[in-house]
Structure formats: C-alpha cells, structure tokens
Amino acid sequence: MIIVALGGNLSHEVYGAPRKVIEAAFEALEARGLRIAARSRLYESAPVPASDQPDFVNAAARVETPLPPRELLRLLHGVEAAFGRVRQTRNEARTLDLDLLAYHDLAVDADDLVLPHPRLHERAFVLLPLQDVAPGWRHPVLGKTVEAMIEALPQAALQGTRAIADRPRP
C-alpha cells in the first residue's frame, strides 16, 4: 500500500483557496500517472508547530504506481513545484505539500528518503486522513495500527483537526 499526504495553507493564483488546491493536486497526481485507489475526506488543522499562519487543509490518498519510492518522491516534488512550492524554511506556509507517508511495508532511513514518514504517528492531520484511506494500516516500524496511533495522540491534537468535507464516493 502506497500512501501520500496532501496539505496546504496558501491560496494559488490559478486554483484559488487551499481546498481547491488540494482538489487540483489530486487531479495533477492522476495526470502524472498515479492511480488514486482511495481519497480521504478533507480536514482542516491548525499549523504545527503553532504559529500565526492560516489553517491547513489536509487529505490523504492511497495510490498505485509502478514507480519505485525515490522516483515517486521526485514526482511528488515536481507536482509541488508546479503548484508554486518553494522549499526555504521548515514548517513554512505553502500552497502544496505532498508527503510520501508509506510505500508498502518498506522501512528506509536514508538522507534522501525516510519511510514511513518519520513524524506521521505524531500528527492528527496525517493520521485522520490516513485512517480514511487505509483503516487498519499498521506502521511497519512501530507495529501500531493507525487507530492505535490516533488513540495515543493528545486530545488537543485531535480537537485541532476536523473534517470539512465528506469522503468522495468511489
């Protein structure tokens, strides 16, 4: 199972508000050859760490592709760039952020690739959409299910993330 997280908190000159940017990003991923097997609901969340940035819109997708992980990551970075993403500062506001959360059961800790995503288990804005597309998914390193990771989150983290749209129909 390959899982990608989508997020953003800045409007785009063509696509508009972050919610529309995420919808356009799903289309852009498909246009570049990824098959989206499942899409999560859209979620709204406060910036992490806390800041005066606008709230984020987040989602997740379960995708299918023959690309190996590093090539998929390059494709995701290319889509981000096409949406105006410029990487300057960690945790900065952005039009689009695409993270490769998991690539099957692969565990990698290299300079250019870390799988599964190193902080996914700490973030409600990642785990809640992930649960939409992969209920029962088990972290290949921690051995915990997505549901157990959600249950372990502080209540404040969960309260700061809320669904803002129904799950798309298949």
Secondary structure by P-SEA (a helix, b strand, c coil): cbbbbbbbcccccccccaaaaaaaaaaaaaaacccccccccbbbbcccccccccbbbbbcccccccccaaaaaaaaaaaaaaaccccccccccccbbbbbcccccccccccccccccccccccaaaaaaaaaaccccccccccccaaaaaaaccaaaaaacccccccccc
